[in-house]
Amino acid sequence: MPGSPGSANGSTKTMGALTVGGLVAVTAYSVALGSNGWLWFGWVVLGLLTAAMFVTQRI
C-alpha cells in the first residue's frame, strides 16, 4: 500500500538502483583502471544518502 510504513516510494527505489549501479560502475572502473579514492568516497556518500532515504521513508 503506497505511503504505508515500510514501503518504498518511486524516488527511494530509484535512489537504490542508482546506488547499486554506482557500485557496479566504481568496481568496474577500479578493476580496469585502478582504484580511485574519490570515486569510492562518492559512492559511500551516495550509499549513506540512500540509507537515510530508506530510514526516513519508514518513519
N, CA, C and O atoms as a GROMACS GRO file, in nm:
protein
  236
    1MET      N    1   0.084  -0.117   0.000
    1MET     CA    2   0.000   0.000   0.000
    1MET      C    3   0.089   0.124   0.000
    1MET      O    4   0.175   0.136   0.088
    2PRO      N    5   0.072   0.215  -0.095
    2PRO     CA    6   0.157   0.334  -0.102
    2PRO      C    7   0.146   0.419   0.024
    2PRO      O    8   0.037   0.440   0.077
    3GLY      N    9   0.260   0.466   0.070
    3GLY     CA   10   0.261   0.552   0.186
    3GLY      C   11   0.258   0.481   0.319
    3GLY      O   12   0.270   0.545   0.424
    4SER      N   13   0.242   0.350   0.318
    4SER     CA   14   0.240   0.277   0.444
    4SER      C   15   0.383   0.258   0.494
    4SER      O   16   0.476   0.252   0.414
    5PRO      N   17   0.401   0.248   0.625
    5PRO     CA   18   0.537   0.229   0.679
    5PRO      C   19   0.601   0.104   0.620
    5PRO      O   20   0.538  -0.001   0.610
    6GLY      N   21   0.726   0.117   0.584
    6GLY     CA   22   0.799   0.002   0.531
    6GLY      C   23   0.795  -0.010   0.380
    6GLY      O   24   0.868  -0.091   0.323
    7SER      N   25   0.710   0.071   0.313
    7SER     CA   26   0.707   0.064   0.168
    7SER      C   27   0.790   0.176   0.109
    7SER      O   28   0.786   0.288   0.160
    8ALA      N   29   0.864   0.148   0.004
    8ALA     CA   30   0.949   0.248  -0.058
    8ALA      C   31   0.875   0.311  -0.175
    8ALA      O   32   0.813   0.241  -0.255
    9ASN      N   33   0.882   0.444  -0.184
    9ASN     CA   34   0.818   0.510  -0.298
    9ASN      C   35   0.913   0.507  -0.418
    9ASN      O   36   1.023   0.454  -0.410
   10GLY      N   37   0.868   0.564  -0.529
   10GLY     CA   38   0.946   0.558  -0.652
   10GLY      C   39   1.082   0.621  -0.643
   10GLY      O   40   1.180   0.568  -0.696
   11SER      N   41   1.091   0.737  -0.576
   11SER     CA   42   1.220   0.806  -0.569
   11SER      C   43   1.320   0.727  -0.484
   11SER      O   44   1.439   0.727  -0.513
   12THR      N   45   1.272   0.661  -0.381
   12THR     CA   46   1.361   0.580  -0.297
   12THR      C   47   1.411   0.458  -0.373
   12THR      O   48   1.528   0.422  -0.363
   13LYS      N   49   1.323   0.397  -0.450
   13LYS     CA   50   1.364   0.282  -0.531
   13LYS      C   51   1.464   0.325  -0.638
   13LYS      O   52   1.560   0.253  -0.666
   14THR      N   53   1.441   0.441  -0.698
   14THR     CA   54   1.533   0.493  -0.798
   14THR      C   55   1.670   0.520  -0.737
   14THR      O   56   1.773   0.487  -0.796
   15MET      N   57   1.671   0.580  -0.618
   15MET     CA   58   1.797   0.608  -0.550
   15MET      C   59   1.871   0.479  -0.518
   15MET      O   60   1.993   0.472  -0.531
   16GLY      N   61   1.797   0.376  -0.477
   16GLY     CA   62   1.860   0.246  -0.450
   16GLY      C   63   1.920   0.186  -0.576
   16GLY      O   64   2.030   0.131  -0.573
   17ALA      N   65   1.849   0.198  -0.687
   17ALA     CA   66   1.901   0.146  -0.814
   17ALA      C   67   2.025   0.222  -0.857
   17ALA      O   68   2.120   0.163  -0.908
   18LEU      N   69   2.025   0.354  -0.838
   18LEU     CA   70   2.144   0.434  -0.873
   18LEU      C   71   2.263   0.397  -0.785
   18LEU      O   72   2.377   0.395  -0.831
   19THR      N   73   2.236   0.368  -0.659
   19THR     CA   74   2.344   0.330  -0.568
   19THR      C   75   2.406   0.198  -0.610
   19THR      O   76   2.529   0.185  -0.613
   20VAL      N   77   2.323   0.101  -0.642
   20VAL     CA   78   2.374  -0.029  -0.687
   20VAL      C   79   2.446  -0.014  -0.821
   20VAL      O   80   2.553  -0.072  -0.841
   21GLY      N   81   2.388   0.064  -0.912
   21GLY     CA   82   2.456   0.088  -1.040
   21GLY      C   83   2.588   0.160  -1.022
   21GLY      O   84   2.685   0.131  -1.092
   22GLY      N   85   2.592   0.254  -0.927
   22GLY     CA   86   2.717   0.324  -0.897
   22GLY      C   87   2.823   0.230  -0.845
   22GLY      O   88   2.940   0.241  -0.880
   23LEU      N   89   2.781   0.136  -0.759
   23LEU     CA   90   2.877   0.038  -0.706
   23LEU      C   91   2.935  -0.046  -0.819
   23LEU      O   92   3.055  -0.072  -0.821
   24VAL      N   93   2.851  -0.088  -0.911
   24VAL     CA   94   2.899  -0.168  -1.025
   24VAL      C   95   2.995  -0.085  -1.109
   24VAL      O   96   3.100  -0.135  -1.150
   25ALA      N   97   2.961   0.041  -1.135
   25ALA     CA   98   3.046   0.127  -1.217
   25ALA      C   99   3.181   0.154  -1.150
   25ALA      O  100   3.285   0.147  -1.214
   26VAL      N  101   3.179   0.185  -1.020
   26VAL     CA  102   3.304   0.213  -0.949
   26VAL      C  103   3.391   0.088  -0.942
   26VAL      O  104   3.513   0.096  -0.956
   27THR      N  105   3.329  -0.027  -0.920
   27THR     CA  106   3.405  -0.152  -0.916
   27THR      C  107   3.467  -0.182  -1.052
   27THR      O  108   3.584  -0.219  -1.060
   28ALA      N  109   3.390  -0.164  -1.160
   28ALA     CA  110   3.442  -0.188  -1.295
   28ALA      C  111   3.557  -0.092  -1.326
   28ALA      O  112   3.658  -0.132  -1.383
   29TYR      N  113   3.542   0.034  -1.288
   29TYR     CA  114   3.649   0.132  -1.309
   29TYR      C  115   3.775   0.091  -1.234
   29TYR      O  116   3.885   0.098  -1.287
   30SER      N  117   3.756   0.049  -1.108
   30SER     CA  118   3.871   0.010  -1.026
   30SER      C  119   3.943  -0.111  -1.084
   30SER      O  120   4.066  -0.117  -1.081
   31VAL      N  121   3.868  -0.206  -1.137
   31VAL     CA  122   3.929  -0.325  -1.197
   31VAL      C  123   4.003  -0.288  -1.325
   31VAL      O  124   4.113  -0.337  -1.349
   32ALA      N  125   3.942  -0.203  -1.406
   32ALA     CA  126   4.001  -0.172  -1.537
   32ALA      C  127   4.116  -0.072  -1.528
   32ALA      O  128   4.218  -0.089  -1.594
   33LEU      N  129   4.100   0.033  -1.446
   33LEU     CA  130   4.196   0.143  -1.448
   33LEU      C  131   4.266   0.168  -1.316
   33LEU      O  132   4.352   0.256  -1.307
   34GLY      N  133   4.231   0.093  -1.214
   34GLY     CA  134   4.292   0.115  -1.083
   34GLY      C  135   4.199   0.192  -0.992
   34GLY      O  136   4.111   0.265  -1.037
   35SER      N  137   4.221   0.175  -0.865
   35SER     CA  138   4.132   0.235  -0.766
   35SER      C  139   4.145   0.386  -0.763
   35SER      O  140   4.253   0.441  -0.782
   36ASN      N  141   4.034   0.452  -0.739
   36ASN     CA  142   4.030   0.597  -0.725
   36ASN      C  143   3.953   0.627  -0.596
   36ASN      O  144   3.833   0.600  -0.587
   37GLY      N  145   4.022   0.681  -0.497
   37GLY     CA  146   3.962   0.706  -0.367
   37GLY      C  147   3.842   0.799  -0.371
   37GLY      O  148   3.747   0.781  -0.296
   38TRP      N  149   3.846   0.898  -0.461
   38TRP     CA  150   3.734   0.991  -0.469
   38TRP      C  151   3.608   0.923  -0.520
   38TRP      O  152   3.498   0.956  -0.475
   39LEU      N  153   3.622   0.828  -0.612
   39LEU     CA  154   3.505   0.755  -0.660
   39LEU      C  155   3.444   0.672  -0.548
   39LEU      O  156   3.322   0.668  -0.533
   40TRP      N  157   3.528   0.606  -0.469
   40TRP     CA  158   3.477   0.527  -0.358
   40TRP      C  159   3.414   0.616  -0.252
   40TRP      O  160   3.311   0.582  -0.194
   41PHE      N  161   3.476   0.731  -0.225
   41PHE     CA  162   3.420   0.825  -0.130
   41PHE      C  163   3.282   0.872  -0.177
   41PHE      O  164   3.187   0.877  -0.098
   42GLY      N  165   3.270   0.905  -0.305
   42GLY     CA  166   3.141   0.946  -0.361
   42GLY      C  167   3.038   0.837  -0.350
   42GLY      O  168   2.921   0.864  -0.320
   43TRP      N  169   3.079   0.713  -0.374
   43TRP     CA  170   2.984   0.603  -0.364
   43TRP      C  171   2.938   0.584  -0.219
   43TRP      O  172   2.820   0.556  -0.195
   44VAL      N  173   3.029   0.597  -0.124
   44VAL     CA  174   2.991   0.585   0.017
   44VAL      C  175   2.891   0.693   0.055
   44VAL      O  176   2.793   0.666   0.124
   45VAL      N  177   2.915   0.816   0.011
   45VAL     CA  178   2.821   0.925   0.039
   45VAL      C  179   2.685   0.895  -0.024
   45VAL      O  180   2.582   0.914   0.040
   46LEU      N  181   2.685   0.848  -0.147
   46LEU     CA  182   2.560   0.811  -0.213
   46LEU      C  183   2.489   0.699  -0.136
   46LEU      O  184   2.367   0.703  -0.119
   47GLY      N  185   2.565   0.601  -0.090
   47GLY     CA  186   2.506   0.492  -0.012
   47GLY      C  187   2.446   0.542   0.119
   47GLY      O  188   2.338   0.496   0.158
   48LEU      N  189   2.514   0.634   0.186
   48LEU     CA  190   2.460   0.690   0.310
   48LEU      C  191   2.333   0.770   0.285
   48LEU      O  192   2.239   0.763   0.364
   49LEU      N  193   2.330   0.846   0.177
   49LEU     CA  194   2.209   0.920   0.142
   49LEU      C  195   2.093   0.826   0.112
   49LEU      O  196   1.979   0.851   0.152
   50THR      N  197   2.122   0.718   0.041
   50THR     CA  198   2.019   0.620   0.011
   50THR      C  199   1.967   0.554   0.138
   50THR      O  200   1.846   0.537   0.154
   51ALA      N  201   2.057   0.518   0.228
   51ALA     CA  202   2.016   0.459   0.356
   51ALA      C  203   1.929   0.557   0.435
   51ALA      O  204   1.830   0.518   0.496
   52ALA      N  205   1.966   0.685   0.433
   52ALA     CA  206   1.887   0.786   0.503
   52ALA      C  207   1.748   0.798   0.443
   52ALA      O  208   1.649   0.816   0.515
   53MET      N  209   1.740   0.789   0.310
   53MET     CA  210   1.609   0.795   0.246
   53MET      C  211   1.522   0.676   0.286
   53MET      O  212   1.403   0.693   0.312
   54PHE      N  213   1.580   0.558   0.291
   54PHE     CA  214   1.504   0.440   0.332
   54PHE      C  215   1.457   0.453   0.477
   54PHE      O  216   1.344   0.416   0.509
   55VAL      N  217   1.544   0.504   0.564
   55VAL     CA  218   1.509   0.517   0.705
   55VAL      C  219   1.398   0.619   0.723
   55VAL      O  220   1.302   0.594   0.797
   56THR      N  221   1.410   0.735   0.657
   56THR     CA  222   1.307   0.838   0.673
   56THR      C  223   1.177   0.796   0.607
   56THR      O  224   1.070   0.842   0.647
   57GLN      N  225   1.183   0.710   0.507
   57GLN     CA  226   1.062   0.661   0.442
   57GLN      C  227   0.982   0.573   0.538
   57GLN      O  228   0.860   0.568   0.529
   58ARG      N  229   1.050   0.504   0.627
   58ARG     CA  230   0.984   0.413   0.720
   58ARG      C  231   0.916   0.487   0.834
   58ARG      O  232   0.827   0.432   0.899
   59ILE      N  233   0.958   0.610   0.860
   59ILE     CA  234   0.904   0.686   0.974
   59ILE      C  235   0.771   0.746   0.938
   59ILE      O  236   0.710   0.813   1.021
   0.00000   0.00000   0.00000
